[in-house]
Amino acid sequence: MAPRAGGSALGRLGEEAAGAWYLQHGYEVIQRNWSCRTGEIDLICRRGPVLVICEVKTRTTEQFGSPFEAVTSAKRRRLRRLATLYLLEAVPTTTVVRFDVVAVQHGRIEVLENAF
């Protein structure tokens, strides 16, 4: 499926920062904002046999909780379904899949690998 245009400016900045982090750490960013009817995956990256499905949460304040707290069990289930759809479409079955959550806040990037 094609990347989707849209989202907030703050969210796009966070996704750009997260993508840069992955590139700096030896990953290839293979998709940004991959979407289908079920939803969207913010970033899909690869390093060797590992495919990373990445949810990016960008915040300017913790008024509504930390960025990591925003990835609820419902969001995790949706990301798993989306990853399955992406894998069926685009990836060989020998790929190892990892789910990361990236928090971007106050100019700081925190990556939680194997978040779920």
VMD Tcl script that builds the backbone (N, CA, C; Angstrom):
set m [mol new atoms 348]
animate dup $m
set s [atomselect $m all]
$s set {name element resname resid chain x y z} {
  {N N MET 1 A 0.835 -1.173 0.000}
  {CA C MET 1 A 0.000 0.000 0.000}
  {C C MET 1 A 0.882 1.240 0.000}
  {N N ALA 2 A 0.335 2.329 -0.406}
  {CA C ALA 2 A 1.080 3.570 -0.522}
  {C C ALA 2 A 1.158 4.304 0.806}
  {N N PRO 3 A 2.247 5.079 1.005}
  {CA C PRO 3 A 2.299 5.928 2.183}
  {C C PRO 3 A 1.168 6.941 2.151}
  {N N ARG 4 A 0.696 7.300 3.324}
  {CA C ARG 4 A -0.407 8.232 3.451}
  {C C ARG 4 A 0.125 9.618 3.762}
  {N N ALA 5 A -0.431 10.604 3.112}
  {CA C ALA 5 A -0.112 11.985 3.452}
  {C C ALA 5 A -1.040 12.396 4.576}
  {N N GLY 6 A -0.562 13.239 5.449}
  {CA C GLY 6 A -1.443 13.704 6.511}
  {C C GLY 6 A -0.769 13.588 7.857}
  {N N GLY 7 A -1.594 13.599 8.913}
  {CA C GLY 7 A -1.049 13.581 10.251}
  {C C GLY 7 A -0.674 14.979 10.667}
  {N N SER 8 A -0.388 15.126 11.943}
  {CA C SER 8 A -0.034 16.452 12.431}
  {C C SER 8 A 1.410 16.794 12.085}
  {N N ALA 9 A 1.689 18.087 12.066}
  {CA C ALA 9 A 3.061 18.539 11.800}
  {C C ALA 9 A 3.987 18.018 12.894}
  {N N LEU 10 A 3.522 18.042 14.149}
  {CA C LEU 10 A 4.326 17.538 15.259}
  {C C LEU 10 A 4.622 16.057 15.074}
  {N N GLY 11 A 3.598 15.293 14.689}
  {CA C GLY 11 A 3.786 13.869 14.454}
  {C C GLY 11 A 4.775 13.587 13.334}
  {N N ARG 12 A 4.690 14.356 12.260}
  {CA C ARG 12 A 5.635 14.175 11.143}
  {C C ARG 12 A 7.061 14.482 11.584}
  {N N LEU 13 A 7.238 15.530 12.394}
  {CA C LEU 13 A 8.582 15.847 12.897}
  {C C LEU 13 A 9.124 14.707 13.757}
  {N N GLY 14 A 8.269 14.139 14.587}
  {CA C GLY 14 A 8.684 13.013 15.408}
  {C C GLY 14 A 9.065 11.806 14.577}
  {N N GLU 15 A 8.287 11.527 13.547}
  {CA C GLU 15 A 8.598 10.398 12.670}
  {C C GLU 15 A 9.901 10.619 11.910}
  {N N GLU 16 A 10.154 11.855 11.500}
  {CA C GLU 16 A 11.430 12.176 10.836}
  {C C GLU 16 A 12.605 11.956 11.790}
  {N N ALA 17 A 12.455 12.417 13.035}
  {CA C ALA 17 A 13.517 12.238 14.030}
  {C C ALA 17 A 13.750 10.757 14.308}
  {N N ALA 18 A 12.677 9.986 14.420}
  {CA C ALA 18 A 12.809 8.548 14.655}
  {C C ALA 18 A 13.478 7.866 13.471}
  {N N GLY 19 A 13.070 8.235 12.261}
  {CA C GLY 19 A 13.702 7.667 11.062}
  {C C GLY 19 A 15.196 7.963 11.028}
  {N N ALA 20 A 15.572 9.183 11.397}
  {CA C ALA 20 A 16.997 9.550 11.431}
  {C C ALA 20 A 17.743 8.711 12.467}
  {N N TRP 21 A 17.101 8.456 13.603}
  {CA C TRP 21 A 17.727 7.632 14.641}
  {C C TRP 21 A 18.017 6.235 14.091}
  {N N TYR 22 A 17.031 5.641 13.430}
  {CA C TYR 22 A 17.233 4.302 12.877}
  {C C TYR 22 A 18.344 4.299 11.829}
  {N N LEU 23 A 18.362 5.291 10.961}
  {CA C LEU 23 A 19.432 5.373 9.958}
  {C C LEU 23 A 20.802 5.475 10.623}
  {N N GLN 24 A 20.913 6.289 11.662}
  {CA C GLN 24 A 22.184 6.450 12.380}
  {C C GLN 24 A 22.627 5.167 13.074}
  {N N HIS 25 A 21.692 4.297 13.342}
  {CA C HIS 25 A 22.015 3.045 14.026}
  {C C HIS 25 A 22.053 1.842 13.073}
  {N N GLY 26 A 22.235 2.119 11.791}
  {CA C GLY 26 A 22.488 1.058 10.824}
  {C C GLY 26 A 21.278 0.393 10.218}
  {N N TYR 27 A 20.111 0.977 10.395}
  {CA C TYR 27 A 18.896 0.427 9.809}
  {C C TYR 27 A 18.608 1.108 8.479}
  {N N GLU 28 A 17.868 0.420 7.654}
  {CA C GLU 28 A 17.315 0.991 6.428}
  {C C GLU 28 A 15.841 1.278 6.714}
  {N N VAL 29 A 15.402 2.488 6.439}
  {CA C VAL 29 A 13.988 2.813 6.572}
  {C C VAL 29 A 13.336 2.427 5.253}
  {N N ILE 30 A 12.504 1.385 5.280}
  {CA C ILE 30 A 11.944 0.896 4.018}
  {C C ILE 30 A 10.535 1.415 3.749}
  {N N GLN 31 A 9.825 1.844 4.779}
  {CA C GLN 31 A 8.496 2.433 4.583}
  {C C GLN 31 A 8.242 3.474 5.659}
  {N N ARG 32 A 7.593 4.544 5.265}
  {CA C ARG 32 A 7.099 5.553 6.199}
  {C C ARG 32 A 5.603 5.658 5.968}
  {N N ASN 33 A 4.855 5.614 7.042}
  {CA C ASN 33 A 3.400 5.765 6.972}
  {C C ASN 33 A 2.743 4.767 6.018}
  {N N TRP 34 A 3.140 3.511 6.120}
  {CA C TRP 34 A 2.482 2.472 5.324}
  {C C TRP 34 A 1.052 2.344 5.844}
  {N N SER 35 A 0.094 2.332 4.926}
  {CA C SER 35 A -1.289 2.274 5.389}
  {C C SER 35 A -2.136 1.354 4.525}
  {N N CYS 36 A -3.222 0.909 5.139}
  {CA C CYS 36 A -4.257 0.131 4.484}
  {C C CYS 36 A -5.559 0.471 5.204}
  {N N ARG 37 A -6.622 -0.208 4.878}
  {CA C ARG 37 A -7.914 0.092 5.510}
  {C C ARG 37 A -7.899 -0.071 7.024}
  {N N THR 38 A -7.071 -0.976 7.511}
  {CA C THR 38 A -7.026 -1.276 8.944}
  {C C THR 38 A -6.338 -0.188 9.750}
  {N N GLY 39 A -5.412 0.545 9.121}
  {CA C GLY 39 A -4.676 1.576 9.850}
  {C C GLY 39 A -3.346 1.881 9.204}
  {N N GLU 40 A -2.411 2.332 10.035}
  {CA C GLU 40 A -1.131 2.811 9.529}
  {C C GLU 40 A 0.012 2.370 10.435}
  {N N ILE 41 A 1.148 2.075 9.804}
  {CA C ILE 41 A 2.400 1.822 10.523}
  {C C ILE 41 A 3.285 3.032 10.273}
  {N N ASP 42 A 3.779 3.649 11.356}
  {CA C ASP 42 A 4.570 4.872 11.215}
  {C C ASP 42 A 5.868 4.632 10.449}
  {N N LEU 43 A 6.662 3.671 10.903}
  {CA C LEU 43 A 7.938 3.370 10.251}
  {C C LEU 43 A 8.123 1.857 10.166}
  {N N ILE 44 A 8.701 1.426 9.056}
  {CA C ILE 44 A 9.117 0.036 8.917}
  {C C ILE 44 A 10.588 0.090 8.525}
  {N N CYS 45 A 11.420 -0.520 9.360}
  {CA C CYS 45 A 12.872 -0.468 9.147}
  {C C CYS 45 A 13.418 -1.886 9.089}
  {N N ARG 46 A 14.604 -2.000 8.520}
  {CA C ARG 46 A 15.247 -3.313 8.426}
  {C C ARG 46 A 16.735 -3.159 8.708}
  {N N ARG 47 A 17.242 -4.136 9.453}
  {CA C ARG 47 A 18.691 -4.295 9.624}
  {C C ARG 47 A 18.949 -5.781 9.627}
  {N N GLY 48 A 19.601 -6.244 8.566}
  {CA C GLY 48 A 19.819 -7.680 8.419}
  {C C GLY 48 A 18.483 -8.391 8.311}
  {N N PRO 49 A 18.317 -9.500 9.054}
  {CA C PRO 49 A 17.065 -10.252 8.972}
  {C C PRO 49 A 15.939 -9.668 9.828}
  {N N VAL 50 A 16.224 -8.591 10.559}
  {CA C VAL 50 A 15.233 -8.037 11.495}
  {C C VAL 50 A 14.433 -6.924 10.827}
  {N N LEU 51 A 13.119 -7.099 10.837}
  {CA C LEU 51 A 12.198 -6.086 10.342}
  {C C LEU 51 A 11.563 -5.434 11.564}
  {N N VAL 52 A 11.655 -4.117 11.653}
  {CA C VAL 52 A 11.131 -3.389 12.803}
  {C C VAL 52 A 9.853 -2.663 12.414}
  {N N ILE 53 A 8.788 -2.971 13.121}
  {CA C ILE 53 A 7.525 -2.257 12.996}
  {C C ILE 53 A 7.553 -1.230 14.126}
  {N N CYS 54 A 7.515 0.050 13.764}
  {CA C CYS 54 A 7.769 1.097 14.741}
  {C C CYS 54 A 6.589 2.057 14.877}
  {N N GLU 55 A 6.151 2.228 16.099}
  {CA C GLU 55 A 5.126 3.214 16.440}
  {C C GLU 55 A 5.843 4.409 17.064}
  {N N VAL 56 A 5.606 5.590 16.516}
  {CA C VAL 56 A 6.251 6.808 17.008}
  {C C VAL 56 A 5.213 7.661 17.725}
  {N N LYS 57 A 5.546 8.069 18.942}
  {CA C LYS 57 A 4.679 8.951 19.714}
  {C C LYS 57 A 5.464 10.214 20.043}
  {N N THR 58 A 4.946 11.345 19.598}
  {CA C THR 58 A 5.607 12.625 19.817}
  {C C THR 58 A 4.739 13.462 20.746}
  {N N ARG 59 A 5.366 14.019 21.761}
  {CA C ARG 59 A 4.636 14.822 22.738}
  {C C ARG 59 A 5.416 16.090 23.068}
  {N N THR 60 A 4.683 17.126 23.420}
  {CA C THR 60 A 5.317 18.356 23.913}
  {C C THR 60 A 5.166 18.465 25.423}
  {N N THR 61 A 4.290 17.639 25.986}
  {CA C THR 61 A 4.039 17.655 27.423}
  {C C THR 61 A 3.612 16.258 27.862}
  {N N GLU 62 A 3.743 15.987 29.155}
  {CA C GLU 62 A 3.261 14.711 29.688}
  {C C GLU 62 A 1.925 14.884 30.382}
  {N N GLN 63 A 1.213 15.933 30.035}
  {CA C GLN 63 A -0.085 16.226 30.634}
  {C C GLN 63 A -1.039 15.037 30.516}
  {N N PHE 64 A -0.955 14.312 29.410}
  {CA C PHE 64 A -1.841 13.174 29.185}
  {C C PHE 64 A -1.084 11.853 29.303}
  {N N GLY 65 A 0.038 11.850 30.010}
  {CA C GLY 65 A 0.841 10.650 30.189}
  {C C GLY 65 A 2.058 10.645 29.282}
  {N N SER 66 A 2.914 9.680 29.502}
  {CA C SER 66 A 4.129 9.578 28.697}
  {C C SER 66 A 3.787 9.061 27.300}
  {N N PRO 67 A 4.668 9.305 26.345}
  {CA C PRO 67 A 4.425 8.771 24.994}
  {C C PRO 67 A 4.271 7.252 24.987}
  {N N PHE 68 A 5.017 6.561 25.833}
  {CA C PHE 68 A 4.930 5.101 25.869}
  {C C PHE 68 A 3.564 4.630 26.371}
  {N N GLU 69 A 2.983 5.371 27.307}
  {CA C GLU 69 A 1.664 5.003 27.831}
  {C C GLU 69 A 0.570 5.127 26.778}
  {N N ALA 70 A 0.831 5.918 25.745}
  {CA C ALA 70 A -0.165 6.113 24.685}
  {C C ALA 70 A -0.312 4.888 23.787}
  {N N VAL 71 A 0.616 3.935 23.885}
  {CA C VAL 71 A 0.525 2.709 23.083}
  {C C VAL 71 A -0.215 1.671 23.924}
  {N N THR 72 A -1.509 1.727 23.818}
  {CA C THR 72 A -2.398 0.881 24.610}
  {C C THR 72 A -2.424 -0.550 24.078}
  {N N SER 73 A -3.085 -1.424 24.814}
  {CA C SER 73 A -3.204 -2.810 24.349}
  {C C SER 73 A -3.967 -2.868 23.031}
  {N N ALA 74 A -4.967 -2.008 22.861}
  {CA C ALA 74 A -5.701 -1.969 21.583}
  {C C ALA 74 A -4.780 -1.543 20.445}
  {N N LYS 75 A -3.921 -0.555 20.689}
  {CA C LYS 75 A -2.974 -0.102 19.665}
  {C C LYS 75 A -1.977 -1.215 19.336}
  {N N ARG 76 A -1.521 -1.940 20.342}
  {CA C ARG 76 A -0.585 -3.050 20.093}
  {C C ARG 76 A -1.248 -4.133 19.234}
  {N N ARG 77 A -2.518 -4.464 19.543}
  {CA C ARG 77 A -3.237 -5.454 18.731}
  {C C ARG 77 A -3.360 -4.980 17.290}
  {N N ARG 78 A -3.700 -3.711 17.099}
  {CA C ARG 78 A -3.833 -3.170 15.744}
  {C C ARG 78 A -2.498 -3.227 15.006}
  {N N LEU 79 A -1.405 -2.894 15.681}
  {CA C LEU 79 A -0.094 -2.951 15.026}
  {C C LEU 79 A 0.276 -4.375 14.639}
  {N N ARG 80 A -0.079 -5.332 15.469}
  {CA C ARG 80 A 0.185 -6.738 15.107}
  {C C ARG 80 A -0.596 -7.132 13.856}
  {N N ARG 81 A -1.876 -6.727 13.796}
  {CA C ARG 81 A -2.683 -7.024 12.594}
  {C C ARG 81 A -2.092 -6.338 11.366}
  {N N LEU 82 A -1.700 -5.077 11.525}
  {CA C LEU 82 A -1.108 -4.345 10.404}
  {C C LEU 82 A 0.191 -5.002 9.950}
  {N N ALA 83 A 1.010 -5.425 10.902}
  {CA C ALA 83 A 2.267 -6.094 10.555}
  {C C ALA 83 A 1.999 -7.362 9.759}
  {N N THR 84 A 0.991 -8.115 10.159}
  {CA C THR 84 A 0.629 -9.332 9.427}
  {C C THR 84 A 0.251 -8.999 7.988}
  {N N LEU 85 A -0.566 -7.977 7.818}
  {CA C LEU 85 A -0.963 -7.574 6.462}
  {C C LEU 85 A 0.242 -7.121 5.648}
  {N N TYR 86 A 1.139 -6.364 6.253}
  {CA C TYR 86 A 2.339 -5.914 5.553}
  {C C TYR 86 A 3.211 -7.112 5.161}
  {N N LEU 87 A 3.400 -8.034 6.092}
  {CA C LEU 87 A 4.232 -9.207 5.808}
  {C C LEU 87 A 3.664 -10.047 4.682}
  {N N LEU 88 A 2.353 -10.185 4.639}
  {CA C LEU 88 A 1.728 -10.945 3.560}
  {C C LEU 88 A 1.950 -10.284 2.211}
  {N N GLU 89 A 2.039 -8.977 2.219}
  {CA C GLU 89 A 2.186 -8.216 0.980}
  {C C GLU 89 A 3.631 -8.085 0.512}
  {N N ALA 90 A 4.567 -7.939 1.445}
  {CA C ALA 90 A 5.859 -7.414 1.022}
  {C C ALA 90 A 7.106 -8.145 1.496}
  {N N VAL 91 A 7.010 -9.111 2.395}
  {CA C VAL 91 A 8.227 -9.592 3.042}
  {C C VAL 91 A 8.325 -11.116 2.996}
  {N N PRO 92 A 9.536 -11.635 2.766}
  {CA C PRO 92 A 9.741 -13.084 2.807}
  {C C PRO 92 A 9.435 -13.624 4.206}
  {N N THR 93 A 9.030 -14.876 4.283}
  {CA C THR 93 A 8.627 -15.462 5.559}
  {C C THR 93 A 9.783 -15.708 6.520}
  {N N THR 94 A 11.018 -15.606 6.082}
  {CA C THR 94 A 12.162 -15.850 6.964}
  {C C THR 94 A 12.531 -14.620 7.792}
  {N N THR 95 A 11.809 -13.554 7.674}
  {CA C THR 95 A 12.099 -12.326 8.392}
  {C C THR 95 A 11.722 -12.442 9.874}
  {N N VAL 96 A 12.584 -11.899 10.738}
  {CA C VAL 96 A 12.307 -11.783 12.167}
  {C C VAL 96 A 11.658 -10.416 12.369}
  {N N VAL 97 A 10.518 -10.377 13.062}
  {CA C VAL 97 A 9.799 -9.119 13.254}
  {C C VAL 97 A 9.939 -8.667 14.700}
  {N N ARG 98 A 10.210 -7.369 14.848}
  {CA C ARG 98 A 10.323 -6.761 16.175}
  {C C ARG 98 A 9.432 -5.529 16.206}
  {N N PHE 99 A 8.775 -5.294 17.325}
  {CA C PHE 99 A 7.929 -4.119 17.494}
  {C C PHE 99 A 8.624 -3.143 18.441}
  {N N ASP 100 A 8.888 -1.940 17.952}
  {CA C ASP 100 A 9.502 -0.885 18.751}
  {C C ASP 100 A 8.512 0.251 18.950}
  {N N VAL 101 A 8.693 0.982 20.035}
  {CA C VAL 101 A 7.973 2.231 20.253}
  {C C VAL 101 A 9.022 3.311 20.464}
  {N N VAL 102 A 8.868 4.422 19.742}
  {CA C VAL 102 A 9.790 5.536 19.872}
  {C C VAL 102 A 9.034 6.715 20.469}
  {N N ALA 103 A 9.598 7.275 21.546}
  {CA C ALA 103 A 9.042 8.471 22.175}
  {C C ALA 103 A 9.926 9.653 21.793}
  {N N VAL 104 A 9.314 10.691 21.249}
  {CA C VAL 104 A 10.033 11.914 20.907}
  {C C VAL 104 A 9.411 13.020 21.752}
  {N N GLN 105 A 10.248 13.617 22.602}
  {CA C GLN 105 A 9.735 14.640 23.505}
  {C C GLN 105 A 10.872 15.553 23.933}
  {N N HIS 106 A 10.627 16.850 23.839}
  {CA C HIS 106 A 11.611 17.867 24.256}
  {C C HIS 106 A 12.958 17.665 23.567}
  {N N GLY 107 A 12.936 17.315 22.285}
  {CA C GLY 107 A 14.166 17.127 21.523}
  {C C GLY 107 A 14.904 15.840 21.842}
  {N N ARG 108 A 14.321 14.999 22.657}
  {CA C ARG 108 A 14.945 13.735 23.040}
  {C C ARG 108 A 14.231 12.569 22.365}
  {N N ILE 109 A 15.008 11.591 21.927}
  {CA C ILE 109 A 14.452 10.397 21.291}
  {C C ILE 109 A 14.779 9.208 22.195}
  {N N GLU 110 A 13.741 8.472 22.554}
  {CA C GLU 110 A 13.930 7.279 23.368}
  {C C GLU 110 A 13.294 6.109 22.620}
  {N N VAL 111 A 14.095 5.090 22.360}
  {CA C VAL 111 A 13.632 3.929 21.589}
  {C C VAL 111 A 13.503 2.740 22.530}
  {N N LEU 112 A 12.295 2.188 22.561}
  {CA C LEU 112 A 12.051 0.992 23.348}
  {C C LEU 112 A 11.961 -0.175 22.357}
  {N N GLU 113 A 13.068 -0.918 22.244}
  {CA C GLU 113 A 13.108 -2.056 21.321}
  {C C GLU 113 A 12.355 -3.228 21.946}
  {N N ASN 114 A 11.754 -4.047 21.091}
  {CA C ASN 114 A 10.977 -5.200 21.578}
  {C C ASN 114 A 9.933 -4.753 22.601}
  {N N ALA 115 A 9.235 -3.689 22.284}
  {CA C ALA 115 A 8.276 -3.106 23.235}
  {C C ALA 115 A 7.135 -4.059 23.562}
  {N N PHE 116 A 6.771 -4.902 22.612}
  {CA C PHE 116 A 5.711 -5.890 22.845}
  {C C PHE 116 A 5.822 -7.005 21.843}
}
mol reanalyze $m
mol bondsrecalc $m
mol representation Tube
mol addrep $m
